[in-house]
Amino acid sequence: MDSALTDVPMEGEEAPKRIFYNMPDEMVGAEEDIEEEELPPAPIKEKPDTGVPPPAPSVDAHDALRVDALHLEGEPINQLSTSRLMAYVAYSGTHAKGIEWINDTRCVIVFDSYEHALQGLERLCYDPWEETRFPEDVANENKDVLLRPCLAMAFPTKLYNAMEQETASELPALQSQLDEARAKLESAAEPMPEIYRDMEMEEMERKIFSRDHRRMKQLRQPLWVRFALQHHDTKSPRSASKSNWYRQHGRGAGKEVVTRLLDVGDVAWSRRRRRNRGGDRKRRDRPQDYEEDYTPLSLRDRIGGVRRDRDWDDDDAGRLVRDRSASPDRGSDVRIRGRGSAYAPRSRGWDS
């Protein structure tokens, strides 16, 4: 299977294009036609945090169901690269073809048939799927059921990298510390107005939890899965300009080849990247600069473990950034996989 990024035009001349990322061969079964009984055993699903499900999309008579695609939504997606999201889908035992990004918290998982999409829904849902398995020819007549968000399994701890495992192990003690502070505040002799108490708790939480801890808490938030729609569940124009991923990591982040998508365990620590060559050296010693040079948790699994012979700071080609919503550069030999294989140089586009 060709794992390069491809454009998939939608129906209608003015409809936006979908940017599709193929599942790599190691995450897809060898056979073209996979029967239900040949699916691997379902893994033990980890219980996700509870949360309020997102509303089901409004049913438009002119918007058809994508019978071969599922819509996945949730805050953990904001912490996942394309390769790690593919690993999550593969971990569930589903045989997906690839992924289409919508925004930082939404994406579409594409299958090769309606039957495989139903299997994927059953595998990804945390609770058993108890709805009727409608035949494909009547699927659009039962949109209200197939578009109802279902709680998906949590991002598995087996896919955590070394830093995430360490951070996750620290969370219970820190949460107990926060709970003790909350109890002490609520039992104070002089009651505090609720608004001030909430502000005090927010300040305590910022002091107790580091950025790594807050990102880990986000990674453990619930995910929701349902069937996708043809037009509703597509990337909006200029979505890159609204992306927190690009704001945090730069417009060029995640454009490098991922050579081993399933190697998501222990990884080598990478040195912090050098400052902008034209910057003031004195600024580097200021405490706040360590905060600015913070390497996000969602990138630490990707830097250092792939293409160690390449220095991103000395690679001028790496500074050429492209929107993920744009058509791929077919003249290049590099095969783009989307968010998440390397720490790309910081873009200056946000400062202009």
ABEGO torsion letter per residue (X at the ends): XBABBBBBBBBEAABBBBBBBBBBAAABBABABBBAAABBBBBBBBBBBBBBBBBBBBBBAABBBBAABBBBBEAAAAABBAAAAAAAAAAAGBBBAEBBBABAABBBBBBABAAAAAAAAAAABABBBABBBBBAAAAAAAAAAAABBBBBBBBBAAABBAAAAAAAAAAAAAAAAAAAAAAAAAABABBBBAAAAAAAAAAAAAAABBAAAAAAAAAABBBBBBBBBAAABBBBBGAAAABAAAAAAEAABGABBBABAABABBBBBBBBBBBBAABBAAAAABAAAAAAABBBAAAAAABGABGAABBAAABAAAABBBBAABBBBAABABBBAEBGABBBBBBAAAAX
